[in-house]
């Protein structure tokens, strides 16, 4: 039976993730997942697409702090629960306008120094409700500063097959999933529509089209042609390449490594390859 093999959160959008044994699932997804984000001087979100060096910034958590580290830089400590402040920024993620709080001038300077570009760290307050694209979601579905959905689900077998096709051993880190599933066939997730993991049910309305980020080595920030070259040969549909499934959750609760995955509804493979 398929089961949950890995849980990963990315507290600051587009920085390195944190592997967890269990996680609270809140209204926006995994607790602390993409609650922070870097923006440029126009309040547009920043990612590895334009700043590959973001891949080199690591994160870890203590009970009360998020610790950020990078080569040749002192660690930066941030409170997990940002204080509610009066200053409000309107930030942009793709086509969405969101409300955000600035974190601190110290944080802004730390990231600006390492990334060698002027930027600002912002936080998503609890009062900010960012809904999911209504073409794929229900009215009450929410997410944080993710690209568009609260969860990305990938099976370990899908990466194993892709690595076999490439004759490489790229890590799952490159694809930045939240939930990795084991004990299923490669790309089984393409046909899942409604599943439950542990006590939480999910809908999988849309496959994940991939940008250039999986080409960036998370350890060096250097880019190569793979895996997009092979995905363009094996997983291309309507001029996009796909790997993994976006997902929405129907309830809050706790996810744990080893939770069983039950398939409640399937449909035609998406993308239809």
Buried (B, 14 or more C-beta within 10 A) or exposed (E): EBBBBBBBBBBBBBBBBBEBEEBEBBBBBBBBBBBBBBBBEEBEBBBBEEBBBBBBBBBEBEEEBBBBBBEEBEEBEBEBEBEEEEEEBEBBBEEBEBBBBBBBEEBBBBBBEBBEBEBBBBBBBEEBEBEBBEEBBEEEBBBBBBBBBBBBBBBBBBBEBBBEBBEEEBEBBBBBBBBBBBBBEBBBBBBBBBBBBBEBBBBBBBBBBBBEBBBBBBEEBEBBEBBBEBBBEBBBEEEBBBBBBBBBBEEEBEBBBEBEBEBEEBEEBBBEE
